[in-house]
Amino acid sequence: MLRFVPEKTQCFVVMDLEWNQHASRTNHEIPHEIIEIGAVKLDRDLRILDERQYIIKPVVYPVLDKHIREVTGIDPEELEAGLSFARAFTQFVKWCGEDACLCTWGRDDYPVLLRNTRYYKMDLPLDPPLNVQMVYSHLLTDKPLQQVGLSTAMERLGMDMDLPAHRALNDALYTARVLQRLEGAVSAATEETAQALRKFLNEEALAAQSDTRSVPTTYTNYDDVLGNARMVAVRCPVCGGETAMTLPWFDAGHGRFMALCDCPQHGTSFAQMHFKRLYNNKLVMHQRAYLATPERVADVMARRNAARKTLPRAARKAVRAETGETK
Ligand SMILES: [Zn+2]
């Protein structure tokens, strides 16, 4: 695995999170509140050294969501006795130590951790994780971009799921075991394959630090949202500052909109947007932006050229007015 991580790496920390939410009353500053951190530490040769489980008492969503309770088997009383997020996270970071390489299964956990630390105005001193799921998909399946569930991957690898329930620590332990199993494929991979995977993991790391926004709107159709300059504005994922649209939003198909925008300090970001409809037919906008690699810029340009639909005229005008573009 050392082929895919920074040279300074002293150990691997496989992390898995469980979080709570509220189905209808979401605080958009923190849509998912972490209630459990499970972590397993491995040395450079992927031998398991230690494990930790931190239970966190939820304060934003104090009532445990029914579905989450069923899936995780977490007992509300257990949460009641949990630590504050600040305390648990501080202990976790200290336990990780210097030059730990974080690992996760999938791309969901790190952005949630980032959002929780920002909510509590804390630093996140851990770099974006190695996504073990992508290493698996690239090296052991013929669909390199497929997001395979952990249990499916384990089944295909002929591994037993012998630990109880879906808890953060158990999933971290399973991911650690899969990581160990992947070592053979990593060593066997050609330099060409490794190079392609490295490029992809680099993009994953950028995406993990996305600026994401979920905004409930009063609109019921896309065009109205797209015509609202404040809705379609994109913030720089690095500094949070305003950006100028270099390629305005376009419909890339399947209800996904894309754009490129520029921060004078941090360069070009890639932005994506899609919508979800609420029970009352109102749209919720989901937006994500992260720094774009040259490959990503080329890819978005190609998609733009292939896309048939463009933004309505009014929307383009609104975007230009907002970003101060003259052309
Ligand atoms: Zn910036």
py3Dmol code that shows the C-alpha trace and the ligand (Angstrom):
import py3Dmol

protein = """\
ATOM      1  CA  MET A   1       0.000   0.000   0.000  1.00  0.00           C
ATOM      2  CA  LEU A   2       3.025   2.245   0.459  1.00  0.00           C
ATOM      3  CA  ARG A   3       3.022   2.814  -3.328  1.00  0.00           C
ATOM      4  CA  PHE A   4      -0.084   4.961  -2.961  1.00  0.00           C
ATOM      5  CA  VAL A   5       0.600   6.990   0.158  1.00  0.00           C
ATOM      6  CA  PRO A   6       3.039   9.792   1.086  1.00  0.00           C
ATOM      7  CA  GLU A   7       6.562   8.609   1.837  1.00  0.00           C
ATOM      8  CA  LYS A   8       6.466  10.074   5.343  1.00  0.00           C
ATOM      9  CA  THR A   9       3.616   7.710   6.324  1.00  0.00           C
ATOM     10  CA  GLN A  10       4.346   6.072   9.673  1.00  0.00           C
ATOM     11  CA  CYS A  11       1.102   4.164  10.115  1.00  0.00           C
ATOM     12  CA  PHE A  12      -2.330   3.650   8.606  1.00  0.00           C
ATOM     13  CA  VAL A  13      -5.481   4.616  10.491  1.00  0.00           C
ATOM     14  CA  VAL A  14      -8.636   3.056   9.083  1.00  0.00           C
ATOM     15  CA  MET A  15     -11.580   5.172  10.170  1.00  0.00           C
ATOM     16  CA  ASP A  16     -15.310   4.636   9.994  1.00  0.00           C
ATOM     17  CA  LEU A  17     -18.014   6.981  11.257  1.00  0.00           C
ATOM     18  CA  GLU A  18     -21.637   6.674  12.253  1.00  0.00           C
ATOM     19  CA  TRP A  19     -23.769   9.808  12.252  1.00  0.00           C
ATOM     20  CA  ASN A  20     -27.215  10.983  13.189  1.00  0.00           C
ATOM     21  CA  GLN A  21     -29.535  13.276  11.256  1.00  0.00           C
ATOM     22  CA  HIS A  22     -33.072  14.549  11.248  1.00  0.00           C
ATOM     23  CA  ALA A  23     -35.288  13.504   8.359  1.00  0.00           C
ATOM     24  CA  SER A  24     -37.109  16.818   7.984  1.00  0.00           C
ATOM     25  CA  ARG A  25     -35.497  19.449  10.223  1.00  0.00           C
ATOM     26  CA  THR A  26     -31.944  19.650   8.927  1.00  0.00           C
ATOM     27  CA  ASN A  27     -29.397  22.149  10.214  1.00  0.00           C
ATOM     28  CA  HIS A  28     -27.549  22.829   6.954  1.00  0.00           C
ATOM     29  CA  GLU A  29     -24.404  23.838   8.805  1.00  0.00           C
ATOM     30  CA  ILE A  30     -24.157  20.248  10.011  1.00  0.00           C
ATOM     31  CA  PRO A  31     -26.523  17.914   8.122  1.00  0.00           C
ATOM     32  CA  HIS A  32     -24.873  14.822   9.651  1.00  0.00           C
ATOM     33  CA  GLU A  33     -23.806  14.808  13.290  1.00  0.00           C
ATOM     34  CA  ILE A  34     -21.121  12.248  14.138  1.00  0.00           C
ATOM     35  CA  ILE A  35     -22.075   9.907  16.981  1.00  0.00           C
ATOM     36  CA  GLU A  36     -19.345   7.289  16.694  1.00  0.00           C
ATOM     37  CA  ILE A  37     -15.748   7.145  15.470  1.00  0.00           C
ATOM     38  CA  GLY A  38     -14.299   3.678  15.022  1.00  0.00           C
ATOM     39  CA  ALA A  39     -10.622   3.375  14.130  1.00  0.00           C
ATOM     40  CA  VAL A  40      -7.951   0.721  13.639  1.00  0.00           C
ATOM     41  CA  LYS A  41      -4.245   1.500  13.509  1.00  0.00           C
ATOM     42  CA  LEU A  42      -1.867  -0.565  11.354  1.00  0.00           C
ATOM     43  CA  ASP A  43       1.891  -0.315  10.939  1.00  0.00           C
ATOM     44  CA  ARG A  44       3.645   0.243   7.590  1.00  0.00           C
ATOM     45  CA  ASP A  45       3.488  -3.510   6.938  1.00  0.00           C
ATOM     46  CA  LEU A  46      -0.274  -3.474   7.619  1.00  0.00           C
ATOM     47  CA  ARG A  47      -0.103  -5.339  10.920  1.00  0.00           C
ATOM     48  CA  ILE A  48      -2.906  -4.266  13.256  1.00  0.00           C
ATOM     49  CA  LEU A  49      -1.493  -2.390  16.251  1.00  0.00           C
ATOM     50  CA  ASP A  50      -4.451  -0.924  18.088  1.00  0.00           C
ATOM     51  CA  GLU A  51      -8.113   0.030  17.863  1.00  0.00           C
ATOM     52  CA  ARG A  52     -10.358   2.741  19.303  1.00  0.00           C
ATOM     53  CA  GLN A  53     -14.055   3.482  19.575  1.00  0.00           C
ATOM     54  CA  TYR A  54     -15.359   6.923  20.520  1.00  0.00           C
ATOM     55  CA  ILE A  55     -19.040   7.381  21.323  1.00  0.00           C
ATOM     56  CA  ILE A  56     -20.258  10.949  20.937  1.00  0.00           C
ATOM     57  CA  LYS A  57     -23.338  12.414  22.557  1.00  0.00           C
ATOM     58  CA  PRO A  58     -25.368  14.194  19.859  1.00  0.00           C
ATOM     59  CA  VAL A  59     -26.457  17.738  20.658  1.00  0.00           C
ATOM     60  CA  VAL A  60     -27.701  19.082  17.312  1.00  0.00           C
ATOM     61  CA  TYR A  61     -29.939  16.051  16.704  1.00  0.00           C
ATOM     62  CA  PRO A  62     -30.336  14.633  20.223  1.00  0.00           C
ATOM     63  CA  VAL A  63     -32.952  12.068  19.206  1.00  0.00           C
ATOM     64  CA  LEU A  64     -31.499   9.054  17.415  1.00  0.00           C
ATOM     65  CA  ASP A  65     -33.054   8.608  13.955  1.00  0.00           C
ATOM     66  CA  LYS A  66     -35.130   5.412  13.862  1.00  0.00           C
ATOM     67  CA  HIS A  67     -33.474   4.090  10.715  1.00  0.00           C
ATOM     68  CA  ILE A  68     -29.966   4.777  12.023  1.00  0.00           C
ATOM     69  CA  ARG A  69     -30.872   3.097  15.288  1.00  0.00           C
ATOM     70  CA  GLU A  70     -32.034   0.007  13.405  1.00  0.00           C
ATOM     71  CA  VAL A  71     -29.024  -0.169  11.082  1.00  0.00           C
ATOM     72  CA  THR A  72     -26.350   0.477  13.700  1.00  0.00           C
ATOM     73  CA  GLY A  73     -27.956  -1.092  16.753  1.00  0.00           C
ATOM     74  CA  ILE A  74     -26.723   1.860  18.787  1.00  0.00           C
ATOM     75  CA  ASP A  75     -28.552   2.267  22.079  1.00  0.00           C
ATOM     76  CA  PRO A  76     -29.679   5.854  22.899  1.00  0.00           C
ATOM     77  CA  GLU A  77     -28.488   5.332  26.488  1.00  0.00           C
ATOM     78  CA  GLU A  78     -25.033   4.594  25.190  1.00  0.00           C
ATOM     79  CA  LEU A  79     -25.028   7.952  23.386  1.00  0.00           C
ATOM     80  CA  GLU A  80     -26.277   9.733  26.475  1.00  0.00           C
ATOM     81  CA  ALA A  81     -23.061   8.645  28.212  1.00  0.00           C
ATOM     82  CA  GLY A  82     -20.919   9.671  25.232  1.00  0.00           C
ATOM     83  CA  LEU A  83     -18.206  12.324  24.993  1.00  0.00           C
ATOM     84  CA  SER A  84     -18.596  15.765  23.450  1.00  0.00           C
ATOM     85  CA  PHE A  85     -17.448  15.887  19.810  1.00  0.00           C
ATOM     86  CA  ALA A  86     -14.594  18.242  20.699  1.00  0.00           C
ATOM     87  CA  ARG A  87     -13.276  15.894  23.372  1.00  0.00           C
ATOM     88  CA  ALA A  88     -13.624  12.701  21.313  1.00  0.00           C
ATOM     89  CA  PHE A  89     -12.073  14.249  18.219  1.00  0.00           C
ATOM     90  CA  THR A  90      -9.129  15.695  20.170  1.00  0.00           C
ATOM     91  CA  GLN A  91      -8.434  12.273  21.700  1.00  0.00           C
ATOM     92  CA  PHE A  92      -8.744  10.599  18.304  1.00  0.00           C
ATOM     93  CA  VAL A  93      -6.274  12.973  16.625  1.00  0.00           C
ATOM     94  CA  LYS A  94      -3.791  12.496  19.467  1.00  0.00           C
ATOM     95  CA  TRP A  95      -4.142   8.712  19.190  1.00  0.00           C
ATOM     96  CA  CYS A  96      -3.545   8.848  15.399  1.00  0.00           C
ATOM     97  CA  GLY A  97      -0.166  10.480  16.040  1.00  0.00           C
ATOM     98  CA  GLU A  98       2.151  12.175  13.548  1.00  0.00           C
ATOM     99  CA  ASP A  99       2.191  11.169   9.893  1.00  0.00           C
ATOM    100  CA  ALA A 100      -0.713   8.777  10.065  1.00  0.00           C
ATOM    101  CA  CYS A 101      -2.337   8.006   6.721  1.00  0.00           C
ATOM    102  CA  LEU A 102      -6.085   8.001   7.095  1.00  0.00           C
ATOM    103  CA  CYS A 103      -8.001   5.285   5.203  1.00  0.00           C
ATOM    104  CA  THR A 104     -11.741   4.931   4.647  1.00  0.00           C
ATOM    105  CA  TRP A 105     -14.098   2.716   2.697  1.00  0.00           C
ATOM    106  CA  GLY A 106     -15.817   5.064   0.239  1.00  0.00           C
ATOM    107  CA  ARG A 107     -15.826   8.805  -0.008  1.00  0.00           C
ATOM    108  CA  ASP A 108     -18.545   9.771   2.474  1.00  0.00           C
ATOM    109  CA  ASP A 109     -16.784   9.903   5.830  1.00  0.00           C
ATOM    110  CA  TYR A 110     -14.106  12.550   5.402  1.00  0.00           C
ATOM    111  CA  PRO A 111     -16.451  15.327   4.192  1.00  0.00           C
ATOM    112  CA  VAL A 112     -18.718  14.621   7.174  1.00  0.00           C
ATOM    113  CA  LEU A 113     -15.717  14.826   9.521  1.00  0.00           C
ATOM    114  CA  LEU A 114     -14.647  18.067   7.848  1.00  0.00           C
ATOM    115  CA  ARG A 115     -18.112  19.554   8.225  1.00  0.00           C
ATOM    116  CA  ASN A 116     -18.330  18.539  11.905  1.00  0.00           C
ATOM    117  CA  THR A 117     -14.925  20.044  12.737  1.00  0.00           C
ATOM    118  CA  ARG A 118     -15.847  23.282  10.937  1.00  0.00           C
ATOM    119  CA  TYR A 119     -19.108  23.443  12.844  1.00  0.00           C
ATOM    120  CA  TYR A 120     -17.135  23.341  16.102  1.00  0.00           C
ATOM    121  CA  LYS A 121     -14.469  25.694  14.678  1.00  0.00           C
ATOM    122  CA  MET A 122     -11.766  23.061  15.083  1.00  0.00           C
ATOM    123  CA  ASP A 123      -8.872  22.250  12.751  1.00  0.00           C
ATOM    124  CA  LEU A 124      -8.757  18.921  10.962  1.00  0.00           C
ATOM    125  CA  PRO A 125      -5.058  18.032  11.070  1.00  0.00           C
ATOM    126  CA  LEU A 126      -5.497  14.824   9.035  1.00  0.00           C
ATOM    127  CA  ASP A 127      -5.069  14.810   5.258  1.00  0.00           C
ATOM    128  CA  PRO A 128      -7.842  13.401   3.045  1.00  0.00           C
ATOM    129  CA  PRO A 129      -7.951   9.613   3.248  1.00  0.00           C
ATOM    130  CA  LEU A 130      -6.852   6.832   0.974  1.00  0.00           C
ATOM    131  CA  ASN A 131     -10.138   5.475  -0.357  1.00  0.00           C
ATOM    132  CA  VAL A 132      -9.679   1.706   0.036  1.00  0.00           C
ATOM    133  CA  GLN A 133     -12.843   1.092  -1.985  1.00  0.00           C
ATOM    134  CA  MET A 134     -11.219   2.682  -5.051  1.00  0.00           C
ATOM    135  CA  VAL A 135      -8.040   0.642  -4.629  1.00  0.00           C
ATOM    136  CA  TYR A 136     -10.243  -2.461  -4.535  1.00  0.00           C
ATOM    137  CA  SER A 137     -12.315  -1.439  -7.576  1.00  0.00           C
ATOM    138  CA  HIS A 138      -9.261  -0.480  -9.636  1.00  0.00           C
ATOM    139  CA  LEU A 139      -7.149  -3.517  -8.899  1.00  0.00           C
ATOM    140  CA  LEU A 140      -9.632  -6.337  -8.408  1.00  0.00           C
ATOM    141  CA  THR A 141     -12.657  -5.587 -10.589  1.00  0.00           C
ATOM    142  CA  ASP A 142     -13.215  -4.694 -14.237  1.00  0.00           C
ATOM    143  CA  LYS A 143     -15.209  -1.597 -13.225  1.00  0.00           C
ATOM    144  CA  PRO A 144     -12.548   0.696 -11.755  1.00  0.00           C
ATOM    145  CA  LEU A 145     -14.944   3.504 -10.832  1.00  0.00           C
ATOM    146  CA  GLN A 146     -17.642   1.374  -9.242  1.00  0.00           C
ATOM    147  CA  GLN A 147     -18.520   2.071  -5.630  1.00  0.00           C
ATOM    148  CA  VAL A 148     -18.861  -1.390  -4.134  1.00  0.00           C
ATOM    149  CA  GLY A 149     -20.294  -1.905  -0.651  1.00  0.00           C
ATOM    150  CA  LEU A 150     -17.891  -3.213   1.976  1.00  0.00           C
ATOM    151  CA  SER A 151     -19.956  -6.346   2.604  1.00  0.00           C
ATOM    152  CA  THR A 152     -20.138  -7.106  -1.135  1.00  0.00           C
ATOM    153  CA  ALA A 153     -16.389  -6.701  -1.514  1.00  0.00           C
ATOM    154  CA  MET A 154     -15.765  -8.984   1.466  1.00  0.00           C
ATOM    155  CA  GLU A 155     -18.126 -11.593   0.092  1.00  0.00           C
ATOM    156  CA  ARG A 156     -16.335 -11.557  -3.278  1.00  0.00           C
ATOM    157  CA  LEU A 157     -13.016 -11.899  -1.488  1.00  0.00           C
ATOM    158  CA  GLY A 158     -14.385 -14.859   0.444  1.00  0.00           C
ATOM    159  CA  MET A 159     -14.004 -13.112   3.797  1.00  0.00           C
ATOM    160  CA  ASP A 160     -16.249 -13.765   6.803  1.00  0.00           C
ATOM    161  CA  MET A 161     -18.235 -10.988   8.440  1.00  0.00           C
ATOM    162  CA  ASP A 162     -17.994 -12.439  11.924  1.00  0.00           C
ATOM    163  CA  LEU A 163     -18.417  -9.258  13.990  1.00  0.00           C
ATOM    164  CA  PRO A 164     -21.826  -8.167  15.289  1.00  0.00           C
ATOM    165  CA  ALA A 165     -23.943  -5.423  13.633  1.00  0.00           C
ATOM    166  CA  HIS A 166     -22.964  -2.454  11.542  1.00  0.00           C
ATOM    167  CA  ARG A 167     -20.921  -0.401  13.971  1.00  0.00           C
ATOM    168  CA  ALA A 168     -18.122   2.018  13.210  1.00  0.00           C
ATOM    169  CA  LEU A 169     -15.400  -0.001  14.910  1.00  0.00           C
ATOM    170  CA  ASN A 170     -16.437  -3.250  13.251  1.00  0.00           C
ATOM    171  CA  ASP A 171     -16.559  -1.661   9.815  1.00  0.00           C
ATOM    172  CA  ALA A 172     -13.135  -0.138  10.436  1.00  0.00           C
ATOM    173  CA  LEU A 173     -11.837  -3.600  11.372  1.00  0.00           C
ATOM    174  CA  TYR A 174     -13.341  -5.124   8.221  1.00  0.00           C
ATOM    175  CA  THR A 175     -11.858  -2.361   6.069  1.00  0.00           C
ATOM    176  CA  ALA A 176      -8.477  -2.964   7.729  1.00  0.00           C
ATOM    177  CA  ARG A 177      -8.707  -6.661   6.823  1.00  0.00           C
ATOM    178  CA  VAL A 178      -9.599  -5.828   3.218  1.00  0.00           C
ATOM    179  CA  LEU A 179      -6.657  -3.419   3.139  1.00  0.00           C
ATOM    180  CA  GLN A 180      -4.377  -6.280   4.198  1.00  0.00           C
ATOM    181  CA  ARG A 181      -5.876  -8.529   1.524  1.00  0.00           C
ATOM    182  CA  LEU A 182      -5.261  -5.918  -1.190  1.00  0.00           C
ATOM    183  CA  GLU A 183      -1.516  -5.832  -0.551  1.00  0.00           C
ATOM    184  CA  GLY A 184      -0.851  -8.676  -2.987  1.00  0.00           C
ATOM    185  CA  ALA A 185      -2.707  -6.933  -5.815  1.00  0.00           C
ATOM    186  CA  VAL A 186      -0.918  -3.671  -5.027  1.00  0.00           C
ATOM    187  CA  SER A 187       2.490  -5.333  -5.303  1.00  0.00           C
ATOM    188  CA  ALA A 188       1.470  -7.106  -8.509  1.00  0.00           C
ATOM    189  CA  ALA A 189       0.068  -4.005 -10.244  1.00  0.00           C
ATOM    190  CA  THR A 190       2.069  -2.741 -13.213  1.00  0.00           C
ATOM    191  CA  GLU A 191       3.541   0.753 -13.014  1.00  0.00           C
ATOM    192  CA  GLU A 192       1.021   1.853 -15.643  1.00  0.00           C
ATOM    193  CA  THR A 193      -1.926   0.671 -13.530  1.00  0.00           C
ATOM    194  CA  ALA A 194      -0.401   2.177 -10.401  1.00  0.00           C
ATOM    195  CA  GLN A 195       0.078   5.482 -12.185  1.00  0.00           C
ATOM    196  CA  ALA A 196      -3.551   5.580 -13.318  1.00  0.00           C
ATOM    197  CA  LEU A 197      -4.768   4.737  -9.823  1.00  0.00           C
ATOM    198  CA  ARG A 198      -2.528   7.380  -8.237  1.00  0.00           C
ATOM    199  CA  LYS A 199      -4.015  10.035 -10.499  1.00  0.00           C
ATOM    200  CA  PHE A 200      -7.493   8.929  -9.562  1.00  0.00           C
ATOM    201  CA  LEU A 201      -6.726   8.842  -5.820  1.00  0.00           C
ATOM    202  CA  ASN A 202      -5.349  12.356  -6.119  1.00  0.00           C
ATOM    203  CA  GLU A 203      -8.679  13.502  -7.549  1.00  0.00           C
ATOM    204  CA  GLU A 204     -10.508  11.652  -4.758  1.00  0.00           C
ATOM    205  CA  ALA A 205      -8.430  13.567  -2.199  1.00  0.00           C
ATOM    206  CA  LEU A 206      -9.414  16.887  -3.799  1.00  0.00           C
ATOM    207  CA  ALA A 207     -13.070  15.862  -3.920  1.00  0.00           C
ATOM    208  CA  ALA A 208     -12.927  14.907  -0.238  1.00  0.00           C
ATOM    209  CA  GLN A 209     -12.254  18.563   0.567  1.00  0.00           C
ATOM    210  CA  SER A 210     -15.207  19.858  -1.418  1.00  0.00           C
ATOM    211  CA  ASP A 211     -17.115  22.897  -0.406  1.00  0.00           C
ATOM    212  CA  THR A 212     -20.647  21.527  -0.250  1.00  0.00           C
ATOM    213  CA  ARG A 213     -23.912  23.385   0.110  1.00  0.00           C
ATOM    214  CA  SER A 214     -27.416  22.025   0.551  1.00  0.00           C
ATOM    215  CA  VAL A 215     -29.962  24.784   0.178  1.00  0.00           C
ATOM    216  CA  PRO A 216     -33.730  24.343   0.454  1.00  0.00           C
ATOM    217  CA  THR A 217     -35.448  26.554  -2.104  1.00  0.00           C
ATOM    218  CA  THR A 218     -38.968  27.864  -2.571  1.00  0.00           C
ATOM    219  CA  TYR A 219     -38.863  26.821  -6.251  1.00  0.00           C
ATOM    220  CA  THR A 220     -40.448  23.837  -7.919  1.00  0.00           C
ATOM    221  CA  ASN A 221     -38.558  23.881 -11.211  1.00  0.00           C
ATOM    222  CA  TYR A 222     -34.861  23.873 -12.084  1.00  0.00           C
ATOM    223  CA  ASP A 223     -34.877  26.914 -14.317  1.00  0.00           C
ATOM    224  CA  ASP A 224     -36.055  29.170 -11.515  1.00  0.00           C
ATOM    225  CA  VAL A 225     -33.235  28.016  -9.250  1.00  0.00           C
ATOM    226  CA  LEU A 226     -30.739  28.421 -12.092  1.00  0.00           C
ATOM    227  CA  GLY A 227     -32.018  31.946 -12.692  1.00  0.00           C
ATOM    228  CA  ASN A 228     -31.257  32.979  -9.111  1.00  0.00           C
ATOM    229  CA  ALA A 229     -27.719  34.361  -9.022  1.00  0.00           C
ATOM    230  CA  ARG A 230     -27.272  33.725  -5.317  1.00  0.00           C
ATOM    231  CA  MET A 231     -28.231  30.062  -5.715  1.00  0.00           C
ATOM    232  CA  VAL A 232     -25.831  29.352  -8.555  1.00  0.00           C
ATOM    233  CA  ALA A 233     -22.853  31.262  -7.147  1.00  0.00           C
ATOM    234  CA  VAL A 234     -19.911  29.015  -6.204  1.00  0.00           C
ATOM    235  CA  ARG A 235     -17.513  29.580  -3.355  1.00  0.00           C
ATOM    236  CA  CYS A 236     -13.819  28.698  -3.551  1.00  0.00           C
ATOM    237  CA  PRO A 237     -13.337  25.369  -1.723  1.00  0.00           C
ATOM    238  CA  VAL A 238     -10.009  26.553  -0.302  1.00  0.00           C
ATOM    239  CA  CYS A 239     -10.717  30.065   0.976  1.00  0.00           C
ATOM    240  CA  GLY A 240     -14.513  30.271   0.817  1.00  0.00           C
ATOM    241  CA  GLY A 241     -14.225  33.460  -1.251  1.00  0.00           C
ATOM    242  CA  GLU A 242     -16.249  34.489  -4.282  1.00  0.00           C
ATOM    243  CA  THR A 243     -15.370  32.991  -7.637  1.00  0.00           C
ATOM    244  CA  ALA A 244     -15.842  34.071 -11.230  1.00  0.00           C
ATOM    245  CA  MET A 245     -17.596  31.632 -13.564  1.00  0.00           C
ATOM    246  CA  THR A 246     -15.262  30.660 -16.370  1.00  0.00           C
ATOM    247  CA  LEU A 247     -17.677  28.065 -17.721  1.00  0.00           C
ATOM    248  CA  PRO A 248     -21.273  28.744 -16.619  1.00  0.00           C
ATOM    249  CA  TRP A 249     -23.565  25.990 -15.387  1.00  0.00           C
ATOM    250  CA  PHE A 250     -24.719  23.532 -18.009  1.00  0.00           C
ATOM    251  CA  ASP A 251     -26.863  20.421 -17.925  1.00  0.00           C
ATOM    252  CA  ALA A 252     -24.473  17.490 -18.203  1.00  0.00           C
ATOM    253  CA  GLY A 253     -27.326  14.986 -18.344  1.00  0.00           C
ATOM    254  CA  HIS A 254     -29.072  12.840 -15.732  1.00  0.00           C
ATOM    255  CA  GLY A 255     -30.094  15.947 -13.777  1.00  0.00           C
ATOM    256  CA  ARG A 256     -26.477  16.906 -13.075  1.00  0.00           C
ATOM    257  CA  PHE A 257     -25.232  20.410 -13.715  1.00  0.00           C
ATOM    258  CA  MET A 258     -21.565  21.331 -14.001  1.00  0.00           C
ATOM    259  CA  ALA A 259     -19.519  24.525 -14.086  1.00  0.00           C
ATOM    260  CA  LEU A 260     -15.948  25.781 -13.833  1.00  0.00           C
ATOM    261  CA  CYS A 261     -15.080  28.799 -11.751  1.00  0.00           C
ATOM    262  CA  ASP A 262     -11.999  30.711 -10.777  1.00  0.00           C
ATOM    263  CA  CYS A 263     -10.625  32.055  -7.501  1.00  0.00           C
ATOM    264  CA  PRO A 264      -7.940  34.707  -8.071  1.00  0.00           C
ATOM    265  CA  GLN A 265      -5.792  33.026  -5.410  1.00  0.00           C
ATOM    266  CA  HIS A 266      -6.515  29.314  -5.747  1.00  0.00           C
ATOM    267  CA  GLY A 267      -7.296  28.820  -9.399  1.00  0.00           C
ATOM    268  CA  THR A 268      -9.932  26.751 -11.096  1.00  0.00           C
ATOM    269  CA  SER A 269     -12.546  24.702  -9.301  1.00  0.00           C
ATOM    270  CA  PHE A 270     -14.968  22.167 -10.657  1.00  0.00           C
ATOM    271  CA  ALA A 271     -18.548  22.599  -9.456  1.00  0.00           C
ATOM    272  CA  GLN A 272     -21.405  20.130  -9.598  1.00  0.00           C
ATOM    273  CA  MET A 273     -25.054  20.621  -8.729  1.00  0.00           C
ATOM    274  CA  HIS A 274     -28.136  18.450  -8.544  1.00  0.00           C
ATOM    275  CA  PHE A 275     -31.599  18.753  -7.031  1.00  0.00           C
ATOM    276  CA  LYS A 276     -33.810  16.701  -4.788  1.00  0.00           C
ATOM    277  CA  ARG A 277     -37.539  17.164  -4.519  1.00  0.00           C
ATOM    278  CA  LEU A 278     -39.254  17.404  -1.137  1.00  0.00           C
ATOM    279  CA  TYR A 279     -42.651  15.935  -0.295  1.00  0.00           C
ATOM    280  CA  ASN A 280     -44.190  19.383  -0.971  1.00  0.00           C
ATOM    281  CA  ASN A 281     -42.636  19.468  -4.475  1.00  0.00           C
ATOM    282  CA  LYS A 282     -40.086  22.149  -3.492  1.00  0.00           C
ATOM    283  CA  LEU A 283     -36.506  21.652  -4.679  1.00  0.00           C
ATOM    284  CA  VAL A 284     -33.435  21.302  -2.489  1.00  0.00           C
ATOM    285  CA  MET A 285     -30.218  22.243  -4.231  1.00  0.00           C
ATOM    286  CA  HIS A 286     -27.052  20.259  -3.583  1.00  0.00           C
ATOM    287  CA  GLN A 287     -23.815  21.810  -4.733  1.00  0.00           C
ATOM    288  CA  ARG A 288     -20.215  20.706  -4.432  1.00  0.00           C
ATOM    289  CA  ALA A 289     -17.001  22.353  -5.617  1.00  0.00           C
ATOM    290  CA  TYR A 290     -13.387  21.229  -5.466  1.00  0.00           C
ATOM    291  CA  LEU A 291     -10.073  22.181  -7.048  1.00  0.00           C
ATOM    292  CA  ALA A 292      -9.877  20.971 -10.634  1.00  0.00           C
ATOM    293  CA  THR A 293      -6.942  19.083 -12.117  1.00  0.00           C
ATOM    294  CA  PRO A 294      -6.074  19.876 -15.772  1.00  0.00           C
ATOM    295  CA  GLU A 295      -7.629  16.508 -16.716  1.00  0.00           C
ATOM    296  CA  ARG A 296     -10.857  17.488 -14.995  1.00  0.00           C
ATOM    297  CA  VAL A 297     -10.968  20.842 -16.793  1.00  0.00           C
ATOM    298  CA  ALA A 298     -10.507  19.081 -20.144  1.00  0.00           C
ATOM    299  CA  ASP A 299     -13.209  16.553 -19.251  1.00  0.00           C
ATOM    300  CA  VAL A 300     -15.732  19.253 -18.280  1.00  0.00           C
ATOM    301  CA  MET A 301     -14.993  21.207 -21.470  1.00  0.00           C
ATOM    302  CA  ALA A 302     -15.620  18.090 -23.526  1.00  0.00           C
ATOM    303  CA  ARG A 303     -18.903  17.451 -21.722  1.00  0.00           C
ATOM    304  CA  ARG A 304     -19.949  21.056 -22.240  1.00  0.00           C
ATOM    305  CA  ASN A 305     -19.356  20.725 -25.954  1.00  0.00           C
ATOM    306  CA  ALA A 306     -21.346  17.512 -26.024  1.00  0.00           C
ATOM    307  CA  ALA A 307     -24.242  18.879 -23.953  1.00  0.00           C
ATOM    308  CA  ARG A 308     -27.240  20.026 -25.929  1.00  0.00           C
ATOM    309  CA  LYS A 309     -29.008  22.072 -23.334  1.00  0.00           C
ATOM    310  CA  THR A 310     -27.679  25.372 -22.082  1.00  0.00           C
ATOM    311  CA  LEU A 311     -28.832  27.611 -19.295  1.00  0.00           C
ATOM    312  CA  PRO A 312     -31.777  29.853 -20.063  1.00  0.00           C
ATOM    313  CA  ARG A 313     -30.661  33.302 -21.210  1.00  0.00           C
ATOM    314  CA  ALA A 314     -31.882  34.942 -17.998  1.00  0.00           C
ATOM    315  CA  ALA A 315     -29.792  32.552 -15.908  1.00  0.00           C
ATOM    316  CA  ARG A 316     -26.618  33.285 -17.871  1.00  0.00           C
ATOM    317  CA  LYS A 317     -27.209  36.983 -17.421  1.00  0.00           C
ATOM    318  CA  ALA A 318     -27.776  36.540 -13.679  1.00  0.00           C
ATOM    319  CA  VAL A 319     -24.536  34.589 -13.340  1.00  0.00           C
ATOM    320  CA  ARG A 320     -22.608  37.284 -15.145  1.00  0.00           C
ATOM    321  CA  ALA A 321     -24.127  40.008 -13.007  1.00  0.00           C
ATOM    322  CA  GLU A 322     -23.241  38.135  -9.817  1.00  0.00           C
ATOM    323  CA  THR A 323     -19.672  37.298 -10.764  1.00  0.00           C
ATOM    324  CA  GLY A 324     -18.955  40.684 -12.312  1.00  0.00           C
ATOM    325  CA  GLU A 325     -17.996  39.162 -15.644  1.00  0.00           C
ATOM    326  CA  THR A 326     -18.176  41.516 -18.570  1.00  0.00           C
ATOM    327  CA  LYS A 327     -18.283  39.040 -21.413  1.00  0.00           C
TER     328      LYS A 327
END
"""
ligand_1 = """\
1
ZN
Zn -9.718 30.709 -3.006
"""
view = py3Dmol.view(width=600, height=400)
view.addModel(protein, "pdb")
view.setStyle({"model": 0}, {"cartoon": {"style": "trace"}})
view.addModel(ligand_1, "xyz")
view.setStyle({"model": 1}, {"stick": {}})
view.zoomTo()
view.show()
